[in-house]
Amino acid sequence: MNTRELEALLKRFKFGLLSKATDGDYKEADFSSDRSVVIANSELNKLLPADITQQRSAAGFRRFIQAKGGYAERRAFIDEAFEPALAYIDSLITNSDKFSLNEDSYELGERLGRGGFGAVYKYHHKLLDMDFAIKVFEPAFASNDDKIEGEKRFFREAKMLFHLNHDNIVRVYDIGRTGGKPFIRLEFVDGRTLSKCIRDMGSVSFERSKKPIKGILSGLLYAHENGIIHRDLKPSNIMVLKDGTIKIIDFGVSTYLETGDHTRLTKTGEQICGGAYQDPQLVSKPSLRDPRSDIYSLGGLWFFLLTNRDPSADAQRVLQNLGSSMVTPAQIDIILRCLNSDADKRFQSCKEIMDLLFPHIEANGVTAVMGKSSHRITDVTRRDIFRHLNSGIREEYYENGYHGYYEFKLFGDFEELEFLKRLYQLDSMPSNDSRFPNFEADIRQHTINNEDWERNWIFTDDRLGLSTGDDDTLLRFLCEMFHPAVRDWKNDLEERVCLEALRILNSLITEDGYEIYESDKISGRPVFSYRYCL
């Protein structure tokens, strides 16, 4: 079946379900035939929701869809469910006036988000072995004139972002058309929005908030210096990567500043929808081009970090009620100054805030930030982690009149060498003994001949980097300790002890902003990864 035929069948399947959802007819034989073809296509089966693909009959689908409400709600559900699959089919159809992503190189992944402009999809480039985000312009409920104007603004965003190259701003790689629709190919950001991060982990103190605020400030300062303001900063437009890096995304309503280098790009009749994080002056004057609008939004983000609430008129009272352990009066004044309704009373630039938060010193002619460190996990935390792992955790039990205990073991069911080879290329690492060719031979000698290595020597051996290396080395080691291949829970007791050990580790690393979380499952058993959580 060629692409055009597959498109026709997919549309037939959709309209059949629409008919069944609104008291029309969709014969069981037609449903079964259409469904079997659709789910046989791996991409379509992935893009359509399981609520549709797993229905075994038209009657079963009818029972399911009735719970969605009236006809309007049912139609809206089906339209949204089929949109990604139809967009994918459309992208495969090559016409002379269409730019199409190279099917041989790209593999479509899940939909990452959707808004009034269209949707963002994850694509994997098979040759580069890299993920990208593709933002496709497909506005809902828009007239042709609005779509033309919206397309101009869509490409304007891409042109602005294309010239920005900063660690705290999402990168744009190229633009084009796919399936007749404009798209932007962006850096894929593997992380969580700031709103989800705070919703999952809870609010933070002012001191903990300084790291994400610094990332946002750095990105904004760079954008402002290049003549671009964002104008729509909010928690959902800030991404927190697994290593804690902050990325500003979605410059959808950003624009050039009115400078000699840039032309003013004011849309006739332009409107700003407003919101808790937007400069209130933009609502009454949407053509305003002022970097201090972003500073107002920064104040709103700061308030959100400390309170897990949107900024409001009673911001000062809410902040004061947090207590001095979370935020001091002087720190409250900084946030409230950002949120001042009068732009002249706000900070006048991002640099002004940066200099206040992170005083600079001159060392050997190089400007450095005081207190800057390559590590986030402190020496105190590392010490407490090693102490916990050395002392272990045990739980007593009674079985058939026998009293015993189960103890948490550092390497699970593995020997030291077997465990370490999962994390390190030991045979290419140096030996500390001239008799042996590499680190692996060192360990074999130790495990066979019981040479005088201290218990849990791994924490102090610099070659493994657990006490002296970067955070990633230690955190990967901690996650690997709980991997299903390393630790075979034979009963509920062993599982409880392991999870208690994990809970204690999390209580330690949380102080430095990390958490170990369940990221996947293997044969029903959890696999753990780590992430930075502010």
Secondary structure, DSSP 8 states (H G I E B T S, - for coil): --HHHHHHHHHHHHHHHHHHHTT----HHHHHHHHHHHHHSHHHHHHS-HHHHT--SHHHHHHHHHTT-SHHHHHHHHHHHHHHHHHHHHHH---TT-----TTTEEEEEEEEEETTEEEEEEEETTTTEEEEEEEE--SS--HHHHHHHHHHHHHHHHHHHT---TTB--EEEEEEETTEEEEEEE---EEEHHHHHHHH----HHHHHHHHHHHHHHHHHHHHTTEE-S---GGGEEEETTS-EEE---TT-EE-SSTTS-----TT------TTS-HHHHH-TT---THHHHHHHHHHHHHHHHSS---TTHHHHHHTT-TTT--HHHHHHHHHHT-SSGGGS-S-HHHHHHHHS-EEEETTEEEETT--S-SS-HHHHHHHHHHHHH--EEEEEETTEEEEEE--TTTTS-HHHHHTTT--GGGS--SSTTSSSHHHHHHHHHHH--S--TTGGGT-TTTTTTTS-HHHHHHHHHHTT-TTT----SHHHHHHHHHHHHHHHHHHGGGTEEEEEEEEETTEEEEEEEE--
